Amino acid sequence: MSSNLLALSLCPEEAVCYLSRVYRTLILTDPPATLRTYRGRLLIHTLGFPDEPEVAALCRQIMDEFGFDEDLFPAFAIQGSAWVTDVFPYTPQRFAEDEQEHGYREPLGDYAAKAGVKVSETWGMRFAETCFLAEPIYDVIPPEAVANGSFWLPQTPSQLLAFQLAIAARDEDA
């Protein structure tokens, strides 16, 4: 297993959109230096399904469009992987030009203000070669502090085993 292999936890609808290549760039706000230089494989992990009715309806709609439900695309599972090919700071112009890659129509200044960061703290992480695992790695509970859009390394024997299974499954699919 690569010592720098990371998992990224996302809400189910975002995980589907990245793995399906609807979007290729994840927006990062003030990422640590280790993420700014990261290149390599990234495991895509799903968190729980939303409870808020409006958000849950949107999630169901997106999942339906791709033919998924909570059984086929379960919560708390490693669903696939992507290669991180580039991590770069956004300028207002590049952010606008990259709209199709990240999906946000608002100007960078508005996005940064909502996120509570300076424009200069907004970065993009470009994905390539995204793919779904033939079968998710089920019941992968991330570290406690992990929220939507959080990166993490395996910290327990069960997490390490899940990473290893995901890598082996991906290598078999390749």
PyMOL CGO cylinders between C-alpha atoms (Angstrom):
from pymol import cmd
from pymol.cgo import CYLINDER

trace = [
    CYLINDER, 0.00, 0.00, 0.00, 1.23, 3.46, -0.85, 0.3, 1, 1, 1, 1, 1, 1,
    CYLINDER, 1.23, 3.46, -0.85, 2.21, 5.33, 2.28, 0.3, 1, 1, 1, 1, 1, 1,
    CYLINDER, 2.21, 5.33, 2.28, 0.61, 8.50, 0.98, 0.3, 1, 1, 1, 1, 1, 1,
    CYLINDER, 0.61, 8.50, 0.98, -2.72, 6.99, -0.04, 0.3, 1, 1, 1, 1, 1, 1,
    CYLINDER, -2.72, 6.99, -0.04, -5.63, 9.09, 1.20, 0.3, 1, 1, 1, 1, 1, 1,
    CYLINDER, -5.63, 9.09, 1.20, -9.36, 8.70, 1.46, 0.3, 1, 1, 1, 1, 1, 1,
    CYLINDER, -9.36, 8.70, 1.46, -11.77, 11.52, 0.76, 0.3, 1, 1, 1, 1, 1, 1,
    CYLINDER, -11.77, 11.52, 0.76, -15.17, 11.35, 2.46, 0.3, 1, 1, 1, 1, 1, 1,
    CYLINDER, -15.17, 11.35, 2.46, -18.03, 12.90, 0.55, 0.3, 1, 1, 1, 1, 1, 1,
    CYLINDER, -18.03, 12.90, 0.55, -21.79, 12.95, 0.79, 0.3, 1, 1, 1, 1, 1, 1,
    CYLINDER, -21.79, 12.95, 0.79, -23.24, 10.27, -1.52, 0.3, 1, 1, 1, 1, 1, 1,
    CYLINDER, -23.24, 10.27, -1.52, -24.42, 12.61, -4.27, 0.3, 1, 1, 1, 1, 1, 1,
    CYLINDER, -24.42, 12.61, -4.27, -21.03, 14.32, -4.50, 0.3, 1, 1, 1, 1, 1, 1,
    CYLINDER, -21.03, 14.32, -4.50, -19.21, 10.97, -4.55, 0.3, 1, 1, 1, 1, 1, 1,
    CYLINDER, -19.21, 10.97, -4.55, -21.39, 9.83, -7.46, 0.3, 1, 1, 1, 1, 1, 1,
    CYLINDER, -21.39, 9.83, -7.46, -20.73, 13.06, -9.37, 0.3, 1, 1, 1, 1, 1, 1,
    CYLINDER, -20.73, 13.06, -9.37, -16.94, 12.82, -8.99, 0.3, 1, 1, 1, 1, 1, 1,
    CYLINDER, -16.94, 12.82, -8.99, -16.75, 9.09, -9.70, 0.3, 1, 1, 1, 1, 1, 1,
    CYLINDER, -16.75, 9.09, -9.70, -19.01, 9.52, -12.75, 0.3, 1, 1, 1, 1, 1, 1,
    CYLINDER, -19.01, 9.52, -12.75, -16.81, 12.38, -13.98, 0.3, 1, 1, 1, 1, 1, 1,
    CYLINDER, -16.81, 12.38, -13.98, -19.55, 14.98, -13.91, 0.3, 1, 1, 1, 1, 1, 1,
    CYLINDER, -19.55, 14.98, -13.91, -17.00, 17.10, -12.04, 0.3, 1, 1, 1, 1, 1, 1,
    CYLINDER, -17.00, 17.10, -12.04, -13.23, 16.70, -12.13, 0.3, 1, 1, 1, 1, 1, 1,
    CYLINDER, -13.23, 16.70, -12.13, -12.10, 19.39, -9.71, 0.3, 1, 1, 1, 1, 1, 1,
    CYLINDER, -12.10, 19.39, -9.71, -12.71, 19.47, -5.98, 0.3, 1, 1, 1, 1, 1, 1,
    CYLINDER, -12.71, 19.47, -5.98, -12.53, 22.92, -4.43, 0.3, 1, 1, 1, 1, 1, 1,
    CYLINDER, -12.53, 22.92, -4.43, -10.32, 23.13, -1.36, 0.3, 1, 1, 1, 1, 1, 1,
    CYLINDER, -10.32, 23.13, -1.36, -10.24, 26.01, 1.08, 0.3, 1, 1, 1, 1, 1, 1,
    CYLINDER, -10.24, 26.01, 1.08, -6.88, 26.73, 2.66, 0.3, 1, 1, 1, 1, 1, 1,
    CYLINDER, -6.88, 26.73, 2.66, -5.50, 23.20, 2.25, 0.3, 1, 1, 1, 1, 1, 1,
    CYLINDER, -5.50, 23.20, 2.25, -2.46, 22.17, 4.27, 0.3, 1, 1, 1, 1, 1, 1,
    CYLINDER, -2.46, 22.17, 4.27, 0.87, 21.98, 2.45, 0.3, 1, 1, 1, 1, 1, 1,
    CYLINDER, 0.87, 21.98, 2.45, 0.67, 18.18, 2.28, 0.3, 1, 1, 1, 1, 1, 1,
    CYLINDER, 0.67, 18.18, 2.28, -2.50, 18.41, 0.18, 0.3, 1, 1, 1, 1, 1, 1,
    CYLINDER, -2.50, 18.41, 0.18, -1.07, 21.15, -2.03, 0.3, 1, 1, 1, 1, 1, 1,
    CYLINDER, -1.07, 21.15, -2.03, 1.66, 18.78, -3.17, 0.3, 1, 1, 1, 1, 1, 1,
    CYLINDER, 1.66, 18.78, -3.17, -0.32, 15.52, -3.18, 0.3, 1, 1, 1, 1, 1, 1,
    CYLINDER, -0.32, 15.52, -3.18, -0.29, 13.49, -6.39, 0.3, 1, 1, 1, 1, 1, 1,
    CYLINDER, -0.29, 13.49, -6.39, -1.48, 9.92, -6.54, 0.3, 1, 1, 1, 1, 1, 1,
    CYLINDER, -1.48, 9.92, -6.54, -4.43, 7.68, -5.87, 0.3, 1, 1, 1, 1, 1, 1,
    CYLINDER, -4.43, 7.68, -5.87, -7.28, 8.87, -3.70, 0.3, 1, 1, 1, 1, 1, 1,
    CYLINDER, -7.28, 8.87, -3.70, -10.01, 6.60, -2.37, 0.3, 1, 1, 1, 1, 1, 1,
    CYLINDER, -10.01, 6.60, -2.37, -13.55, 7.98, -2.55, 0.3, 1, 1, 1, 1, 1, 1,
    CYLINDER, -13.55, 7.98, -2.55, -15.58, 7.17, 0.58, 0.3, 1, 1, 1, 1, 1, 1,
    CYLINDER, -15.58, 7.17, 0.58, -19.23, 7.99, 1.24, 0.3, 1, 1, 1, 1, 1, 1,
    CYLINDER, -19.23, 7.99, 1.24, -20.65, 9.40, 4.42, 0.3, 1, 1, 1, 1, 1, 1,
    CYLINDER, -20.65, 9.40, 4.42, -24.25, 8.99, 5.55, 0.3, 1, 1, 1, 1, 1, 1,
    CYLINDER, -24.25, 8.99, 5.55, -27.28, 10.03, 3.58, 0.3, 1, 1, 1, 1, 1, 1,
    CYLINDER, -27.28, 10.03, 3.58, -28.73, 13.44, 4.45, 0.3, 1, 1, 1, 1, 1, 1,
    CYLINDER, -28.73, 13.44, 4.45, -31.55, 13.78, 6.99, 0.3, 1, 1, 1, 1, 1, 1,
    CYLINDER, -31.55, 13.78, 6.99, -32.77, 17.24, 5.99, 0.3, 1, 1, 1, 1, 1, 1,
    CYLINDER, -32.77, 17.24, 5.99, -35.80, 16.65, 3.69, 0.3, 1, 1, 1, 1, 1, 1,
    CYLINDER, -35.80, 16.65, 3.69, -34.81, 19.15, 0.99, 0.3, 1, 1, 1, 1, 1, 1,
    CYLINDER, -34.81, 19.15, 0.99, -31.21, 17.91, 0.80, 0.3, 1, 1, 1, 1, 1, 1,
    CYLINDER, -31.21, 17.91, 0.80, -32.35, 14.27, 1.00, 0.3, 1, 1, 1, 1, 1, 1,
    CYLINDER, -32.35, 14.27, 1.00, -34.69, 14.82, -1.97, 0.3, 1, 1, 1, 1, 1, 1,
    CYLINDER, -34.69, 14.82, -1.97, -31.85, 16.31, -4.03, 0.3, 1, 1, 1, 1, 1, 1,
    CYLINDER, -31.85, 16.31, -4.03, -29.59, 13.42, -3.05, 0.3, 1, 1, 1, 1, 1, 1,
    CYLINDER, -29.59, 13.42, -3.05, -32.24, 10.86, -4.09, 0.3, 1, 1, 1, 1, 1, 1,
    CYLINDER, -32.24, 10.86, -4.09, -32.77, 12.68, -7.39, 0.3, 1, 1, 1, 1, 1, 1,
    CYLINDER, -32.77, 12.68, -7.39, -29.04, 12.61, -8.23, 0.3, 1, 1, 1, 1, 1, 1,
    CYLINDER, -29.04, 12.61, -8.23, -28.70, 8.99, -7.14, 0.3, 1, 1, 1, 1, 1, 1,
    CYLINDER, -28.70, 8.99, -7.14, -31.75, 8.04, -9.26, 0.3, 1, 1, 1, 1, 1, 1,
    CYLINDER, -31.75, 8.04, -9.26, -30.23, 9.72, -12.33, 0.3, 1, 1, 1, 1, 1, 1,
    CYLINDER, -30.23, 9.72, -12.33, -27.27, 7.36, -12.05, 0.3, 1, 1, 1, 1, 1, 1,
    CYLINDER, -27.27, 7.36, -12.05, -29.32, 4.28, -11.18, 0.3, 1, 1, 1, 1, 1, 1,
    CYLINDER, -29.32, 4.28, -11.18, -28.20, 4.09, -7.55, 0.3, 1, 1, 1, 1, 1, 1,
    CYLINDER, -28.20, 4.09, -7.55, -30.04, 3.73, -4.28, 0.3, 1, 1, 1, 1, 1, 1,
    CYLINDER, -30.04, 3.73, -4.28, -28.90, 3.27, -0.69, 0.3, 1, 1, 1, 1, 1, 1,
    CYLINDER, -28.90, 3.27, -0.69, -28.33, -0.46, -1.27, 0.3, 1, 1, 1, 1, 1, 1,
    CYLINDER, -28.33, -0.46, -1.27, -26.29, -0.11, -4.48, 0.3, 1, 1, 1, 1, 1, 1,
    CYLINDER, -26.29, -0.11, -4.48, -24.33, 2.90, -3.23, 0.3, 1, 1, 1, 1, 1, 1,
    CYLINDER, -24.33, 2.90, -3.23, -24.27, 2.46, 0.55, 0.3, 1, 1, 1, 1, 1, 1,
    CYLINDER, -24.27, 2.46, 0.55, -23.22, 4.96, 3.18, 0.3, 1, 1, 1, 1, 1, 1,
    CYLINDER, -23.22, 4.96, 3.18, -19.92, 4.49, 5.00, 0.3, 1, 1, 1, 1, 1, 1,
    CYLINDER, -19.92, 4.49, 5.00, -18.27, 2.60, 2.17, 0.3, 1, 1, 1, 1, 1, 1,
    CYLINDER, -18.27, 2.60, 2.17, -15.27, 3.06, -0.09, 0.3, 1, 1, 1, 1, 1, 1,
    CYLINDER, -15.27, 3.06, -0.09, -16.92, 3.41, -3.50, 0.3, 1, 1, 1, 1, 1, 1,
    CYLINDER, -16.92, 3.41, -3.50, -14.02, 4.01, -5.88, 0.3, 1, 1, 1, 1, 1, 1,
    CYLINDER, -14.02, 4.01, -5.88, -10.86, 5.89, -6.55, 0.3, 1, 1, 1, 1, 1, 1,
    CYLINDER, -10.86, 5.89, -6.55, -9.38, 8.73, -8.53, 0.3, 1, 1, 1, 1, 1, 1,
    CYLINDER, -9.38, 8.73, -8.53, -5.91, 9.93, -9.41, 0.3, 1, 1, 1, 1, 1, 1,
    CYLINDER, -5.91, 9.93, -9.41, -4.99, 13.39, -8.22, 0.3, 1, 1, 1, 1, 1, 1,
    CYLINDER, -4.99, 13.39, -8.22, -3.09, 14.95, -11.10, 0.3, 1, 1, 1, 1, 1, 1,
    CYLINDER, -3.09, 14.95, -11.10, -2.84, 18.55, -9.98, 0.3, 1, 1, 1, 1, 1, 1,
    CYLINDER, -2.84, 18.55, -9.98, -3.48, 20.80, -7.00, 0.3, 1, 1, 1, 1, 1, 1,
    CYLINDER, -3.48, 20.80, -7.00, -3.43, 24.50, -7.80, 0.3, 1, 1, 1, 1, 1, 1,
    CYLINDER, -3.43, 24.50, -7.80, -4.45, 27.89, -6.40, 0.3, 1, 1, 1, 1, 1, 1,
    CYLINDER, -4.45, 27.89, -6.40, -7.45, 29.53, -7.99, 0.3, 1, 1, 1, 1, 1, 1,
    CYLINDER, -7.45, 29.53, -7.99, -7.46, 33.02, -9.40, 0.3, 1, 1, 1, 1, 1, 1,
    CYLINDER, -7.46, 33.02, -9.40, -10.82, 34.64, -10.12, 0.3, 1, 1, 1, 1, 1, 1,
    CYLINDER, -10.82, 34.64, -10.12, -10.28, 34.13, -13.86, 0.3, 1, 1, 1, 1, 1, 1,
    CYLINDER, -10.28, 34.13, -13.86, -9.26, 30.48, -13.60, 0.3, 1, 1, 1, 1, 1, 1,
    CYLINDER, -9.26, 30.48, -13.60, -12.17, 29.76, -11.24, 0.3, 1, 1, 1, 1, 1, 1,
    CYLINDER, -12.17, 29.76, -11.24, -14.61, 31.19, -13.80, 0.3, 1, 1, 1, 1, 1, 1,
    CYLINDER, -14.61, 31.19, -13.80, -12.94, 29.30, -16.67, 0.3, 1, 1, 1, 1, 1, 1,
    CYLINDER, -12.94, 29.30, -16.67, -13.10, 26.07, -14.64, 0.3, 1, 1, 1, 1, 1, 1,
    CYLINDER, -13.10, 26.07, -14.64, -16.86, 26.20, -13.99, 0.3, 1, 1, 1, 1, 1, 1,
    CYLINDER, -16.86, 26.20, -13.99, -17.52, 22.97, -15.91, 0.3, 1, 1, 1, 1, 1, 1,
    CYLINDER, -17.52, 22.97, -15.91, -14.82, 21.22, -13.87, 0.3, 1, 1, 1, 1, 1, 1,
    CYLINDER, -14.82, 21.22, -13.87, -16.11, 22.16, -10.39, 0.3, 1, 1, 1, 1, 1, 1,
    CYLINDER, -16.11, 22.16, -10.39, -19.76, 23.09, -11.02, 0.3, 1, 1, 1, 1, 1, 1,
    CYLINDER, -19.76, 23.09, -11.02, -19.94, 26.46, -9.24, 0.3, 1, 1, 1, 1, 1, 1,
    CYLINDER, -19.94, 26.46, -9.24, -21.36, 29.35, -11.23, 0.3, 1, 1, 1, 1, 1, 1,
    CYLINDER, -21.36, 29.35, -11.23, -20.73, 32.08, -8.72, 0.3, 1, 1, 1, 1, 1, 1,
    CYLINDER, -20.73, 32.08, -8.72, -17.57, 34.22, -8.89, 0.3, 1, 1, 1, 1, 1, 1,
    CYLINDER, -17.57, 34.22, -8.89, -14.61, 33.12, -6.79, 0.3, 1, 1, 1, 1, 1, 1,
    CYLINDER, -14.61, 33.12, -6.79, -14.99, 36.09, -4.44, 0.3, 1, 1, 1, 1, 1, 1,
    CYLINDER, -14.99, 36.09, -4.44, -18.56, 35.06, -3.61, 0.3, 1, 1, 1, 1, 1, 1,
    CYLINDER, -18.56, 35.06, -3.61, -17.57, 31.42, -3.15, 0.3, 1, 1, 1, 1, 1, 1,
    CYLINDER, -17.57, 31.42, -3.15, -14.65, 32.38, -0.86, 0.3, 1, 1, 1, 1, 1, 1,
    CYLINDER, -14.65, 32.38, -0.86, -16.83, 34.74, 1.19, 0.3, 1, 1, 1, 1, 1, 1,
    CYLINDER, -16.83, 34.74, 1.19, -19.42, 31.97, 1.77, 0.3, 1, 1, 1, 1, 1, 1,
    CYLINDER, -19.42, 31.97, 1.77, -16.63, 29.60, 2.76, 0.3, 1, 1, 1, 1, 1, 1,
    CYLINDER, -16.63, 29.60, 2.76, -15.20, 32.21, 5.14, 0.3, 1, 1, 1, 1, 1, 1,
    CYLINDER, -15.20, 32.21, 5.14, -11.76, 32.32, 3.49, 0.3, 1, 1, 1, 1, 1, 1,
    CYLINDER, -11.76, 32.32, 3.49, -9.71, 34.72, 1.41, 0.3, 1, 1, 1, 1, 1, 1,
    CYLINDER, -9.71, 34.72, 1.41, -9.74, 34.29, -2.36, 0.3, 1, 1, 1, 1, 1, 1,
    CYLINDER, -9.74, 34.29, -2.36, -6.04, 33.36, -2.17, 0.3, 1, 1, 1, 1, 1, 1,
    CYLINDER, -6.04, 33.36, -2.17, -6.91, 30.40, 0.08, 0.3, 1, 1, 1, 1, 1, 1,
    CYLINDER, -6.91, 30.40, 0.08, -9.10, 28.72, -2.56, 0.3, 1, 1, 1, 1, 1, 1,
    CYLINDER, -9.10, 28.72, -2.56, -7.50, 25.84, -4.44, 0.3, 1, 1, 1, 1, 1, 1,
    CYLINDER, -7.50, 25.84, -4.44, -8.56, 23.15, -6.86, 0.3, 1, 1, 1, 1, 1, 1,
    CYLINDER, -8.56, 23.15, -6.86, -7.69, 19.45, -6.78, 0.3, 1, 1, 1, 1, 1, 1,
    CYLINDER, -7.69, 19.45, -6.78, -7.95, 17.89, -10.25, 0.3, 1, 1, 1, 1, 1, 1,
    CYLINDER, -7.95, 17.89, -10.25, -9.04, 14.26, -10.60, 0.3, 1, 1, 1, 1, 1, 1,
    CYLINDER, -9.04, 14.26, -10.60, -8.36, 11.86, -13.47, 0.3, 1, 1, 1, 1, 1, 1,
    CYLINDER, -8.36, 11.86, -13.47, -9.07, 8.20, -14.04, 0.3, 1, 1, 1, 1, 1, 1,
    CYLINDER, -9.07, 8.20, -14.04, -11.94, 8.06, -11.60, 0.3, 1, 1, 1, 1, 1, 1,
    CYLINDER, -11.94, 8.06, -11.60, -13.61, 4.69, -11.31, 0.3, 1, 1, 1, 1, 1, 1,
    CYLINDER, -13.61, 4.69, -11.31, -16.17, 2.84, -9.24, 0.3, 1, 1, 1, 1, 1, 1,
    CYLINDER, -16.17, 2.84, -9.24, -15.14, -0.34, -7.45, 0.3, 1, 1, 1, 1, 1, 1,
    CYLINDER, -15.14, -0.34, -7.45, -17.00, -3.39, -8.76, 0.3, 1, 1, 1, 1, 1, 1,
    CYLINDER, -17.00, -3.39, -8.76, -18.32, -3.76, -5.22, 0.3, 1, 1, 1, 1, 1, 1,
    CYLINDER, -18.32, -3.76, -5.22, -18.04, -1.13, -2.46, 0.3, 1, 1, 1, 1, 1, 1,
    CYLINDER, -18.04, -1.13, -2.46, -15.93, -1.85, 0.62, 0.3, 1, 1, 1, 1, 1, 1,
    CYLINDER, -15.93, -1.85, 0.62, -18.71, -1.76, 3.21, 0.3, 1, 1, 1, 1, 1, 1,
    CYLINDER, -18.71, -1.76, 3.21, -18.84, -0.47, 6.78, 0.3, 1, 1, 1, 1, 1, 1,
    CYLINDER, -18.84, -0.47, 6.78, -15.81, 1.80, 6.66, 0.3, 1, 1, 1, 1, 1, 1,
    CYLINDER, -15.81, 1.80, 6.66, -16.22, 4.21, 9.55, 0.3, 1, 1, 1, 1, 1, 1,
    CYLINDER, -16.22, 4.21, 9.55, -13.85, 7.18, 9.19, 0.3, 1, 1, 1, 1, 1, 1,
    CYLINDER, -13.85, 7.18, 9.19, -12.08, 8.89, 12.08, 0.3, 1, 1, 1, 1, 1, 1,
    CYLINDER, -12.08, 8.89, 12.08, -14.45, 10.89, 14.30, 0.3, 1, 1, 1, 1, 1, 1,
    CYLINDER, -14.45, 10.89, 14.30, -13.56, 14.36, 13.03, 0.3, 1, 1, 1, 1, 1, 1,
    CYLINDER, -13.56, 14.36, 13.03, -14.22, 13.53, 9.37, 0.3, 1, 1, 1, 1, 1, 1,
    CYLINDER, -14.22, 13.53, 9.37, -16.91, 15.61, 7.69, 0.3, 1, 1, 1, 1, 1, 1,
    CYLINDER, -16.91, 15.61, 7.69, -17.97, 16.10, 4.08, 0.3, 1, 1, 1, 1, 1, 1,
    CYLINDER, -17.97, 16.10, 4.08, -14.89, 16.93, 2.01, 0.3, 1, 1, 1, 1, 1, 1,
    CYLINDER, -14.89, 16.93, 2.01, -12.43, 15.64, 4.62, 0.3, 1, 1, 1, 1, 1, 1,
    CYLINDER, -12.43, 15.64, 4.62, -9.27, 13.73, 3.76, 0.3, 1, 1, 1, 1, 1, 1,
    CYLINDER, -9.27, 13.73, 3.76, -7.94, 10.99, 6.01, 0.3, 1, 1, 1, 1, 1, 1,
    CYLINDER, -7.94, 10.99, 6.01, -5.40, 8.20, 6.36, 0.3, 1, 1, 1, 1, 1, 1,
    CYLINDER, -5.40, 8.20, 6.36, -6.22, 4.81, 7.86, 0.3, 1, 1, 1, 1, 1, 1,
    CYLINDER, -6.22, 4.81, 7.86, -5.94, 5.02, 11.64, 0.3, 1, 1, 1, 1, 1, 1,
    CYLINDER, -5.94, 5.02, 11.64, -7.22, 1.64, 12.80, 0.3, 1, 1, 1, 1, 1, 1,
    CYLINDER, -7.22, 1.64, 12.80, -6.60, -1.94, 11.67, 0.3, 1, 1, 1, 1, 1, 1,
    CYLINDER, -6.60, -1.94, 11.67, -10.09, -2.10, 10.12, 0.3, 1, 1, 1, 1, 1, 1,
    CYLINDER, -10.09, -2.10, 10.12, -9.50, 1.12, 8.16, 0.3, 1, 1, 1, 1, 1, 1,
    CYLINDER, -9.50, 1.12, 8.16, -6.13, -0.16, 6.97, 0.3, 1, 1, 1, 1, 1, 1,
    CYLINDER, -6.13, -0.16, 6.97, -7.74, -3.42, 5.85, 0.3, 1, 1, 1, 1, 1, 1,
    CYLINDER, -7.74, -3.42, 5.85, -10.46, -1.49, 4.00, 0.3, 1, 1, 1, 1, 1, 1,
    CYLINDER, -10.46, -1.49, 4.00, -7.80, 0.59, 2.17, 0.3, 1, 1, 1, 1, 1, 1,
    CYLINDER, -7.80, 0.59, 2.17, -5.90, -2.57, 1.24, 0.3, 1, 1, 1, 1, 1, 1,
    CYLINDER, -5.90, -2.57, 1.24, -9.09, -4.26, -0.02, 0.3, 1, 1, 1, 1, 1, 1,
    CYLINDER, -9.09, -4.26, -0.02, -9.97, -1.21, -2.09, 0.3, 1, 1, 1, 1, 1, 1,
    CYLINDER, -9.97, -1.21, -2.09, -6.52, -1.13, -3.66, 0.3, 1, 1, 1, 1, 1, 1,
    CYLINDER, -6.52, -1.13, -3.66, -6.59, -4.86, -4.40, 0.3, 1, 1, 1, 1, 1, 1,
    CYLINDER, -6.59, -4.86, -4.40, -10.09, -4.60, -5.88, 0.3, 1, 1, 1, 1, 1, 1,
    CYLINDER, -10.09, -4.60, -5.88, -9.06, -1.63, -8.04, 0.3, 1, 1, 1, 1, 1, 1,
    CYLINDER, -9.06, -1.63, -8.04, -5.92, -3.41, -9.24, 0.3, 1, 1, 1, 1, 1, 1,
    CYLINDER, -5.92, -3.41, -9.24, -8.00, -6.47, -10.19, 0.3, 1, 1, 1, 1, 1, 1,
    CYLINDER, -8.00, -6.47, -10.19, -10.44, -4.25, -12.13, 0.3, 1, 1, 1, 1, 1, 1,
    CYLINDER, -10.44, -4.25, -12.13, -7.61, -2.55, -14.05, 0.3, 1, 1, 1, 1, 1, 1,
]
cmd.load_cgo(trace, "trace")
